[in-house]
C-alpha cells in the first residue's frame, strides 16, 4: 500500500509540475510616455513691383498685404502700359506646403484664356494668358512660376524657410476701353505637402 501511495504521490507531483509549467509565465510591463508636437502652417504673401513701363508717369500702382490677403490697385491705366513684378510666398511654418490652386475672380465681363507656354519672344518659358473684357482682348498676362524647393513629383512645394515666386508681366492692349473700372481677386490655396497626390 505504501508503494501505491508513493506512486500516487509521485504521479500527482509530476502532473502538478507539468500543469504548473504549462500555465506559468513571467510578466514585465514597460510604460512609454511620449509627447507629440504638431508643425505650424504659415505662408506669408508679398508683392513687388519691378516697373511701370510708361512714356508719361500717370499710371500708379498700390498694394497692401493684410493677413493672408494681398490687394493691388492699378490707377490711370492706358493702352500699351506694361506692368512687371512678382509675388512671393514665404513659408514661415515648420512643415512643407504645396500650392494646390489659384482661384481668380473679377469683373463679370473679364475672363482669361490660357494660350500655352511661350517658346520665344520677350518671355520664353512664361505662360501666356489673354485677358478679355467680354469679346474684346484688352491685355496679355505672362506668368512664370518659380518654386526652388519643388520636386518632380511636387513642383509647387515650398519647404520651411523657403520662398516661391510668381513672376508676371501685364501688357494692356490698344483696345483697352476708356473710363472702365476693373477689379480682380485671387485666392492662393496651400495644403500641407503630404496631401498632394
ABEGO torsion letter per residue (X at the ends): XAAAAAAAAAAAAAAAAAAAAAABBBBBBBBBBBBBBBBBBBBBBBBBBABBBBABBABBBBBBBBEABBBBBBBGBBBGBBBBEBBBBBBABABBBBBABBBBBBBAABBBBBAEBBABEABBGBBBBBBBBEABBABBBBBBBBBAABBAABAABBBBGBBBBBBBBBBBBAABBBGBBBBBBBBBBBBBAAABX
